[in-house]
């Protein structure tokens, strides 16, 4: 991808700061403009650590010269920021995001006359930690980024968004917004609910005995509660379907164990091992 004049990042928390650090690592833009609330600690920290070259609280001014604007804010605010950016970007500019849900964002943005210049993205990378201080330039290396076009987007614009993420080290794939939301309900949103349920139901007196297995399984339960409330509610229908499917499998485990059906129990365990092994082979 050719070097851009400027990139604007709305929201410079973990993901936004990591985008900025990755852009500056590969020299993708002359200017990296961070946009946040006036007096924002995150904006000051992102500037201090070199994730952005300049910062502002004025969205219109921040995106006015940006070849590309990336919205990296909580999901319930993304559509509003995208619309504000679309009002102010230059004629050559595009807007993308890094949100964990897609269909509802696209539906809200679709009413904007320049909606074709917005292409949704979702980098499948992150951490249970928050804030720019936890961002790093290699966050997207070899990680999938889902790009979610609609019929209004031009192929040239899609390719530019894909080239951007690829320049940051990511591997891109395309899904419709609905396909995206269905997939992430199972591979991202359901695991968070399961991790939270396990952590919440572990008696405090057992915690001194917990080791790497419990810690690995529940790590994501430490994520920001308000952020996850937004994500789960925004993707409610798909998450509920995933919970129903998962509940049926748990019932199969319980029934096999209760009836001492070791053949069935072994099949269930082997199915899980097979899927996990396949992921390791593909990585």
ZINORLIN-V524270 format. One record per residue. N is the residue number from 1. PSI is psi in radians with two decimals (* if undefined). NEAR is the number of other C-alpha atoms within 12 Angstrom. Layout:
BEGIN
n:psi:near
N:PSI:NEAR
N:PSI:NEAR
END
This chain:
BEGIN
n:psi:near
1:2.36:19
2:2.70:15
3:2.37:21
4:2.76:28
5:-0.88:24
6:2.60:35
7:2.36:45
8:2.42:53
9:1.99:50
10:1.95:50
11:1.83:48
12:0.95:47
13:-2.57:41
14:-0.94:36
15:-0.83:44
16:-0.75:50
17:-0.66:50
18:-0.67:44
19:-0.84:52
20:-0.78:52
21:-0.71:41
22:-0.69:33
23:-0.78:42
24:-0.55:30
25:-0.74:24
26:0.09:24
27:0.65:23
28:-0.39:29
29:2.56:32
30:-0.68:24
31:2.41:31
32:1.91:44
33:2.04:47
34:2.43:48
35:2.19:46
36:-3.12:36
37:2.61:20
38:2.28:16
39:0.20:14
40:2.28:21
41:-0.68:21
42:-0.72:34
43:-0.76:36
44:-0.71:30
45:-0.72:28
46:-0.65:40
47:-0.74:29
48:-0.71:19
49:0.00:25
50:0.26:31
51:-0.45:43
52:2.73:43
53:-0.35:30
54:2.77:29
55:2.69:38
56:2.75:31
57:-0.01:26
58:1.81:23
59:-0.84:34
60:-0.77:26
61:-0.65:23
62:-0.59:35
63:-0.05:42
64:-0.53:30
65:0.14:28
66:2.23:35
67:-0.59:38
68:2.33:45
69:2.27:52
70:2.13:51
71:2.02:49
72:0.96:41
73:2.99:35
74:2.63:33
75:-0.56:35
76:-0.11:28
77:-0.16:27
78:-0.87:37
79:-0.73:38
80:-0.76:27
81:-0.65:37
82:-0.80:47
83:-0.70:35
84:-0.73:29
85:-0.73:42
86:-0.50:38
87:-0.40:26
88:-0.19:29
89:2.73:31
90:2.95:26
91:-0.54:18
92:-0.14:23
93:2.66:33
94:2.79:43
95:2.40:47
96:-3.13:50
97:-3.12:47
98:0.50:45
99:2.71:47
100:-0.16:46
101:2.81:49
102:-0.76:42
103:-0.78:32
104:-0.62:29
105:-0.82:40
106:-0.71:37
107:-0.68:21
108:-0.71:22
109:-0.45:34
110:-0.38:28
111:-0.20:18
112:2.41:23
113:-0.38:15
114:0.46:26
115:-0.43:32
116:-0.29:29
117:0.08:41
118:2.23:49
119:2.11:49
120:2.55:51
121:2.70:45
122:1.74:44
123:2.16:43
124:1.15:31
125:2.63:32
126:-2.75:35
127:2.78:27
128:-0.19:23
129:2.79:22
130:2.97:27
131:2.64:31
132:-0.50:37
133:-0.32:28
134:0.05:26
135:2.73:32
136:2.69:33
137:-0.37:33
138:0.17:26
139:-0.59:31
140:-0.02:37
141:2.12:26
142:0.34:20
143:2.55:22
144:2.46:26
145:2.12:38
146:2.19:39
147:2.29:43
148:1.44:39
149:2.83:36
150:-3.10:29
151:-0.26:18
152:-0.36:22
153:2.43:26
154:2.71:18
155:-0.64:17
156:-0.71:17
157:-0.73:29
158:-0.79:32
159:-0.57:23
160:-0.72:30
161:-0.74:42
162:-0.73:32
163:-0.62:25
164:-0.92:39
165:-0.64:41
166:-0.63:29
167:-0.47:32
168:0.03:35
169:0.00:29
170:2.89:30
171:2.17:26
172:2.62:30
173:2.74:27
174:2.36:26
175:2.70:26
176:2.78:24
177:-0.70:30
178:-0.76:26
179:-0.72:23
180:-0.88:34
181:-0.63:40
182:-0.76:28
183:-0.81:26
184:-0.38:33
185:-0.69:35
186:-0.72:28
187:-0.19:21
188:-0.88:32
189:-0.79:39
190:-0.81:34
191:-0.60:27
192:-0.74:34
193:-0.76:32
194:-0.76:27
195:-0.74:26
196:-0.71:25
197:-0.75:20
198:-0.81:23
199:-0.76:24
200:-0.46:15
201:0.17:15
202:2.07:18
203:2.46:13
204:-0.60:11
205:-0.23:9
206:-0.24:12
207:-0.64:16
208:-0.33:12
209:-0.24:13
210:2.39:17
211:-2.64:13
212:-0.61:12
213:-0.86:12
214:-0.75:21
215:-0.76:20
216:-0.72:17
217:-0.55:21
218:0.06:26
219:-0.81:25
220:-0.24:29
221:-0.28:29
222:0.03:25
223:2.85:24
224:2.14:21
225:-0.79:19
226:-0.68:14
227:-0.77:26
228:-0.51:30
229:-0.76:20
230:-0.81:23
231:-0.85:36
232:-0.70:31
233:-0.63:21
234:-0.53:29
235:0.56:36
236:-0.89:25
237:-0.79:23
238:-0.63:29
239:-0.71:30
240:-0.73:22
241:-0.70:21
242:-0.70:29
243:-0.69:25
244:-0.78:17
245:-0.76:17
246:-0.70:21
247:-0.66:16
248:-0.68:15
249:-0.71:21
250:-0.69:18
251:-0.68:16
252:-0.72:23
253:-0.82:25
254:-0.78:18
255:-0.74:17
256:-0.71:20
257:-0.74:19
258:-0.59:13
259:0.10:13
260:0.62:14
261:1.44:16
262:-0.49:18
263:-0.83:14
264:-0.71:20
265:-0.72:23
266:-0.68:18
267:-0.74:18
268:-0.76:24
269:-0.71:20
270:-0.63:15
271:-0.72:16
272:-0.75:16
273:-0.70:14
274:-0.81:15
275:-0.74:14
276:-0.70:14
277:-0.66:13
278:-0.68:12
279:-0.74:11
280:-0.70:10
281:-0.56:9
282:-0.27:9
283:*:10
END
